[in-house]
Each structure stands twice: as structure tokens, then as C-alpha cells.
């Protein structure tokens, strides 16, 4: 089982991924928890470039290829081996983020992205995607609270520093994507409590 989590900044993905991993462990289900970008040694170097708040003039195509380079390494080192071993994989962001951030929001050609997808992913595709949705004002408020309390987060705040209109496009892009694949993408109201969200995720997976 390959599970991905998506959402705007501050949607609570990290919290829910940790809770789900714990729940799987309690059920005796081996799993890999991973993220994009930065799940590998090479990926960490790419992440430092992508999220550095000083890199605010990055060309959209350059941004795309950096993310795809990270994903190639991620697939080879982490995701494909884990799935081949029969482990569940839980990833904080995956291909949907590329479609929404670089495609629908940055304006890169979606047909071009679709042509690249099989070259990078092969036949691998998420079985289930949880889209944690909430108003941009709430998400950004949470994100900036985290950033202000962590020097590491402050260094990785390039996307949080984007204008609110950018984040509104991201949210709308995800919601539009969910309409195209309703069987895979489960939209969850992320304004609810962490416990309520966790219960909804477990119910979707196991009931």
C-alpha cells in the first residue's frame, strides 16, 4: 500500500503521518515514512536549494527539475525497494504536489508533466492520497508559528513567503485535482482536531 499526504502549508500532514505510522505499527504492518523533498542524502542537498528563502527568483522550470531529480533518487533508494519488500509507504507529498505547485500554480504545461511521469515513476502510483484541506489563513498562521519557533524552519520558508494568492491557487488546485480522482484522493477537513482527522483516516483505510 502506497499512501501519500498532500495539502497547503500548515495543513497538519506531519502530525497525521506520525499518527498513522504508529497505528500501522500497532497493527503489525511494516511501513516506511518518507517525504519530498529530502528523503535521501542527495535529496537533502536538493531540498536545501528548493526551500531556501533566499532563492526567491528561481525559474519555475528549474524548480520543477530539482523536484524531479529529488523524486528520481527517492524512488530508487526508498519507495520502490520498500514496496517491493511488501512494506506500506507513507509519503509527505508526491506527484500531486508537482501537478499543483509547478503545473497548476506556476503555469507549467500539464501535458509535459504527464509525459515525464512514467519515466520517473514507472507503474508506481499512490493507492490512497489524503488531502488535508483548510482555509489558507489558518494554514499559513500555523506554518508561520512553526517557522518563528525554529531556525531550521526559517531557513526553509521559501514557499511560506509567497503571496496569499499563491497559496489560494494551491488550495484550489488540490481541490480540483480531487474531483478528477475521487476514489484515490480523500479530502479531509483539516480544521478538525488531530484526533478527529486521525479517526477519519483510519476509518477510510480499514473500515
C-alpha positions as CSV (number, residue, x, y, z in Angstrom):
1,X,0.0,0.0,0.0
2,X,1.3,3.4,-1.0
3,X,-0.2,6.3,0.8
4,X,0.5,10.0,0.3
5,X,-0.4,13.1,2.2
6,X,-1.0,16.5,0.5
7,X,-2.2,19.9,1.4
8,X,-1.2,23.6,1.7
9,X,1.4,24.7,4.1
10,X,0.4,24.2,7.7
11,X,-2.3,21.6,7.0
12,X,-1.0,19.2,9.6
13,X,0.5,16.5,7.3
14,X,3.4,15.7,9.6
15,X,1.2,15.2,12.6
16,X,-1.2,12.8,10.8
17,X,1.7,10.8,9.2
18,X,3.2,10.2,12.6
19,X,-0.1,9.1,14.0
20,X,-0.8,6.8,11.0
21,X,2.7,5.2,11.2
22,X,2.1,4.5,14.9
23,X,-1.3,2.9,14.2
24,X,0.2,0.7,11.5
25,X,2.9,-0.4,13.8
26,X,0.3,-1.4,16.4
27,X,-1.4,-3.5,13.8
28,X,1.9,-5.2,12.9
29,X,2.1,-3.6,9.5
30,X,5.6,-2.7,8.4
31,X,5.9,0.7,6.9
32,X,8.3,3.4,5.6
33,X,7.6,7.0,6.5
34,X,9.2,9.3,4.0
35,X,8.9,12.8,2.5
36,X,9.6,15.0,-0.5
37,X,11.9,16.7,-1.0
38,X,14.8,15.4,1.1
39,X,14.3,11.7,1.8
40,X,17.8,10.8,0.7
41,X,21.3,12.2,1.1
42,X,21.2,13.7,-2.4
43,X,17.6,14.8,-1.8
44,X,18.7,16.7,1.3
45,X,21.1,18.8,-0.8
46,X,18.3,19.4,-3.3
47,X,15.9,20.3,-0.5
48,X,18.3,22.9,0.8
49,X,18.2,24.7,-2.6
50,X,14.5,24.4,-3.2
51,X,13.3,25.6,0.2
52,X,16.0,28.3,0.9
53,X,14.1,31.5,1.4
54,X,16.9,33.4,-0.3
55,X,16.2,31.6,-3.6
56,X,13.1,33.7,-4.4
57,X,14.0,34.2,-8.1
58,X,14.1,30.5,-9.0
59,X,12.8,29.8,-12.5
60,X,9.7,27.5,-12.5
61,X,11.3,25.1,-14.8
62,X,14.4,24.9,-12.7
63,X,12.2,24.3,-9.7
64,X,10.4,21.5,-11.5
65,X,13.6,19.7,-12.5
66,X,15.0,20.0,-9.0
67,X,11.9,18.4,-7.6
68,X,12.0,15.7,-10.2
69,X,15.7,15.0,-9.5
70,X,14.8,14.5,-5.9
71,X,12.0,12.2,-6.8
72,X,14.1,10.0,-9.0
73,X,16.5,9.4,-6.2
74,X,13.6,9.0,-3.8
75,X,12.0,6.3,-6.0
76,X,15.3,4.4,-6.4
77,X,16.5,4.5,-2.9
78,X,13.4,4.5,-0.8
79,X,9.9,4.0,-2.3
80,X,10.5,1.2,-4.9
81,X,12.6,-1.0,-2.6
82,X,10.1,-0.7,0.3
83,X,7.1,-1.5,-1.9
84,X,9.0,-4.5,-3.4
85,X,9.5,-5.8,0.2
86,X,5.8,-5.6,0.8
87,X,6.0,-2.6,3.2
88,X,3.5,0.1,3.3
89,X,4.9,3.5,2.3
90,X,3.6,6.8,3.7
91,X,5.0,9.9,1.9
92,X,4.7,13.5,2.9
93,X,4.0,14.9,-0.7
94,X,4.4,13.1,-4.0
95,X,3.5,13.7,-7.6
96,X,0.2,15.6,-6.9
97,X,2.4,18.3,-5.4
98,X,4.2,18.7,-8.6
99,X,1.0,19.0,-10.6
100,X,-0.4,21.6,-8.2
101,X,2.6,23.7,-7.4
102,X,4.6,23.6,-10.6
103,X,1.8,22.9,-13.0
104,X,-1.5,24.5,-12.0
105,X,0.1,27.3,-9.9
106,X,3.4,28.1,-11.6
107,X,1.8,27.5,-15.0
108,X,4.0,24.8,-16.5
109,X,2.5,22.6,-19.2
110,X,0.4,19.7,-17.7
111,X,0.8,17.6,-20.8
112,X,4.6,17.9,-20.4
113,X,4.3,16.8,-16.8
114,X,2.2,13.8,-17.7
115,X,4.8,12.7,-20.3
116,X,7.5,12.8,-17.7
117,X,5.6,10.9,-15.1
118,X,6.1,7.3,-16.4
119,X,9.8,7.9,-17.0
120,X,10.2,8.8,-13.3
121,X,7.6,6.6,-11.6
122,X,7.2,3.7,-13.9
123,X,4.0,2.0,-12.8
124,X,4.1,3.2,-9.2
125,X,1.2,5.3,-8.2
126,X,-0.4,6.1,-4.8
127,X,-3.2,3.7,-3.7
128,X,-4.6,6.4,-1.4
129,X,-4.0,10.1,-1.0
130,X,-5.2,12.1,1.9
131,X,-5.7,15.8,1.1
132,X,-5.8,17.8,4.3
133,X,-7.8,20.9,3.4
134,X,-8.3,24.1,5.4
135,X,-8.5,27.8,4.7
136,X,-5.3,29.5,3.7
137,X,-5.3,32.0,6.5
138,X,-5.4,29.1,9.1
139,X,-2.7,27.1,7.3
140,X,-0.3,30.0,6.9
141,X,-0.9,31.0,10.5
142,X,0.1,27.6,11.7
143,X,3.1,27.5,9.3
144,X,4.5,30.8,10.4
145,X,4.1,29.9,14.1
146,X,6.3,26.8,13.4
147,X,8.8,28.9,11.4
148,X,9.1,31.6,14.1
149,X,9.9,28.9,16.7
150,X,12.5,27.1,14.7
151,X,15.7,28.4,13.0
152,X,15.7,25.3,10.7
153,X,12.2,26.1,9.6
154,X,13.1,29.7,9.0
155,X,15.7,28.7,6.5
156,X,13.2,26.6,4.6
157,X,10.4,29.2,4.3
158,X,10.6,30.0,0.5
159,X,7.0,28.8,-0.1
160,X,5.5,30.3,3.0
161,X,6.9,33.7,1.9
162,X,4.8,33.5,-1.3
163,X,1.8,35.9,-1.5
164,X,-1.5,34.7,-0.2
165,X,-2.9,34.5,-3.7
166,X,-0.3,31.8,-4.5
167,X,-1.5,29.7,-1.6
168,X,-5.1,30.2,-2.6
169,X,-4.2,28.8,-6.0
170,X,-2.5,25.8,-4.4
171,X,-5.6,25.0,-2.3
172,X,-7.9,25.3,-5.3
173,X,-5.6,23.2,-7.4
174,X,-5.6,20.4,-4.9
175,X,-9.4,20.5,-4.6
176,X,-9.8,20.5,-8.4
177,X,-7.4,17.5,-8.6
178,X,-9.5,15.6,-6.0
179,X,-12.6,15.9,-8.3
180,X,-10.7,14.1,-11.0
181,X,-9.7,11.2,-8.9
182,X,-12.3,10.9,-6.1
183,X,-11.6,7.2,-5.5
184,X,-7.9,7.9,-4.7
185,X,-7.9,11.4,-3.2
186,X,-9.8,11.7,0.1
187,X,-10.4,15.2,1.2
188,X,-10.4,15.7,4.9
189,X,-11.4,18.9,6.8
190,X,-8.1,19.8,8.5
191,X,-9.8,22.4,10.8
192,X,-11.0,19.5,12.9
193,X,-9.0,18.2,15.8
194,X,-6.0,15.9,15.2
195,X,-7.9,13.1,16.9
196,X,-10.9,13.5,14.6
197,X,-8.7,13.7,11.5
198,X,-6.8,10.6,12.5
199,X,-10.0,8.6,13.1
200,X,-11.3,9.6,9.6
201,X,-8.0,8.4,8.1
202,X,-8.2,5.0,9.9
203,X,-11.8,4.6,9.0
204,X,-11.1,5.2,5.3
205,X,-8.2,2.7,5.3
206,X,-9.6,-0.1,7.5
207,X,-13.4,0.0,7.7
